[in-house]
Amino acid sequence: MEFEELIRRRRMTRAFTTEPVDGAVVDRMLDAARRGPSAGNTASIEFLVLEGPEQTGRYWDTTLPAKRRSTFPWPELLHAHVLIVPWVDPAAYVRRYAEPDKTNTGLGASTAAWVVPYWFIDGGAGAMTLLLAAENEGLGALLFGLFDHEDAVRVAFGVPSGLRALGAIAIGHRAPDRPSQSAGRARRSLETIVHRGSW
C-alpha cells in the first residue's frame, strides 16, 4: 500500500470480529513499532502483548468489570483478538542522559529536568507506527486510554514499577462499525494550521 493511502485509510476501529490474528503478523507490527524515533536512542518502549480471549479477557476483567459491560457503548471492542499496552520508562531517559555523551544537557539529573517528557513523545511515535502497521496488514486498530486503570493493569500483568502506560491498542479484524461522535468533526484545513515564516 502506498504511504499516502495508508495515512488516509487509517482510522480508529471500535468493532472487531472474533477471528484470530496470526502471531507472525503481530510480530511484524511490533517490529515496526520498535523502530520509532527515540531521544538519545534511549529506546525505552516495551509492549505488553495480550493475544486471544483468555489473555484479553483478563485485561477487560481488570478494566471493565462485567457489571459495567451491559452499558458499555462499544461491546464489539471486547472481541479484538490482540491488546497491546505500550509502556515507557522515564528513568531510562535520565540514565541515558547521564552518560558522558549527553551530560552537558543537564537532563541526566532527574525527570524534573525534562521540560518536555520525551518518553511520552517517543512512545507516541511508536504507538502511531503500530496503528499504521495494523492498517498496512489490513487490520483495524484503536488506541484508547487506561486512565485510572494503569496501576491495576500493572499489578494484574506484573509490569515493573516506574514504567508508564501510554494507553492500550486493540487490534483485530474489523466488524461493521459505527463512527464515534468525534469522527464527525472536520479536520482543520492545511491553511489554518501551517504558519510559514511567522505565526
N, C-alpha and C positions, 0 to 999 in steps of 0.2 A: 504494500500500500504506500502511495506517495505521502510524504510528510505532511503536506498541507491538507490532504484529505483526512489523514489521521487526526490532526488537530481539530478540524471542523466536525468530524464524526463523534469525537469523544464527548460523552455526556454521563451524568450520574444515573445509574440504574438502581431502581428500588424494588424490582420484582425479578426473581430468578426461578428457574426450574430446579428440580432435584437432580438433574443429570450431573454426574461427576465431571471433574476437570482432571485431565491427565497430569500426573505428577511431574513429568518432563516439561510440560507447558508451564507449570508453577515455577519450576526451577529456572526456566528461561526468563520469566518475568522478574524473578528475584535477582538473577544475574544482571539484568539490565538496570534494576533499581539501585544496586550497589555501586553503579558506575557514575552516579550523580556527582556534582561538584562538592568539594569539601574544603573549608578553610584550613590551610596548612596541611592538606591531605590527612586530616585527623581521622576521617572515615569512621566515625563512631556509630553509625546507624546499624542496628541489628533488628531482626524480624522474628516475631513470634508468629509461627505459621500453624493454623488450625485447619485440618482438612477432614471432611466427612462429617456426617451427622453427630457422631459421638463427641468429637472434639469441639465442633462449632456449638453443639448443644450445651456443653459446659460453659462456653462463653455467654450464651444467651441466658442460661440459668443464673449466671453471676450478675449480668447487667440488666436483664429484663425478666423479672420473676413471672411465673406462669399466671398469677392473678392479674397482672397488668397487660397480658398479651391480647385479651379479648377486645381491648380498646386501642391497641397499637394500630396506627393508620397504614402501616406497610407490612402486612403479615407475610407476604412472599419474600421479603428481605431475609427472613429467617431460613429460607430454602437455599441460600448461597452455599455452594459446596466448600468454599475457601474463605477464611477470615485471616487477614494478615494485620498484625499490630506492629507498626514500626516504632522502635524505641531509640532514643539518642542519649548520649552520656555527656552532660555538661562538663563534668570533671575531666573528661578526656581532652577537652579543648584547653583547659587550664594546664594540664600536664604537657600537652604538645607545645603550648606557647611559653612554657618554662624551659624548653630545650634551647641549646645555645644559638641556633639559627633564628630564633624568634624572641629571645629575651628582651631585646630592645623595644618591643611593642608594649611591654608592661602588662600584657594580657595573661601572663602566667601567674599573676598574683592571686586571683580568685575569680569566680564567676561574676562578682560585682564589678570587676574591671571592664567587662564586656558591655558597652552601651547598647549594642545590638547583639542579641543572643544567637550567634551563628549556628549553634547546634539545631535550632528550630528551622533556620533558613535552609541549611544543608539537608536536614531531614525532610523538609517540604519538597525540595528538589527531587529527592529520592522517591517520595510518595507520588509526585506528579509523574515521574518516569514509570512507576509501577502502573498508574492509571493508563498511561499511553501504551505501555506494553500489553495490558489486558485488551485494549481496543485493537491493537495490532494482531492479537491472537484470535480476534472475533468474539471476545467475551465482554460481558458487562461488568462494571465496577462502580463502587460507591465508597467515597471517603466520608466517614461520619465521626463525630466526636465521642470520646469516652466520658467527658465532663467529670462528674463526681464519682465515676466508677474506676478511675485509674488505679487507685490503691487496691480495690477489690480484685481487679484483673491481675495486678502484680502478685498478690498473695495466692490467688487461685492457680496461677500458672508458674509460680516460682521465679518470677523476674527479679533480678537483683535490685536492691535498694539503690537509689541515686539515679537510676535511669528514668527518663521521661517519655511517656507515650505521646505520639503525635495524633492519635485517633485510631480508628480501625478502618480497614479496607475490605469490603465484601467483594468477592469475585465469583462469577459463575456464568452459566448460560442464561441469556435474557429470556424472560417471560413477558407476555403482554403487560404493559406498564401504563400508569397514568402519570403525567408530569406533576412535579411538586408545584406549589403555589409560586415559588420563586422562579420557576422556569419561564413564566410569562413575562418576566421583566426583560425589557430590551437591553441588549449590550450597548454600552456607550460607544459612540462613533469614534473612529480613529482621530478625527479632527478635534474632538473635545478632550482627548487625553494626552495628545502629543504637543509639547511646547518646545519649539525649535529656537535655539539661541537665547531665549529668556521665557519667563512664565507668561 
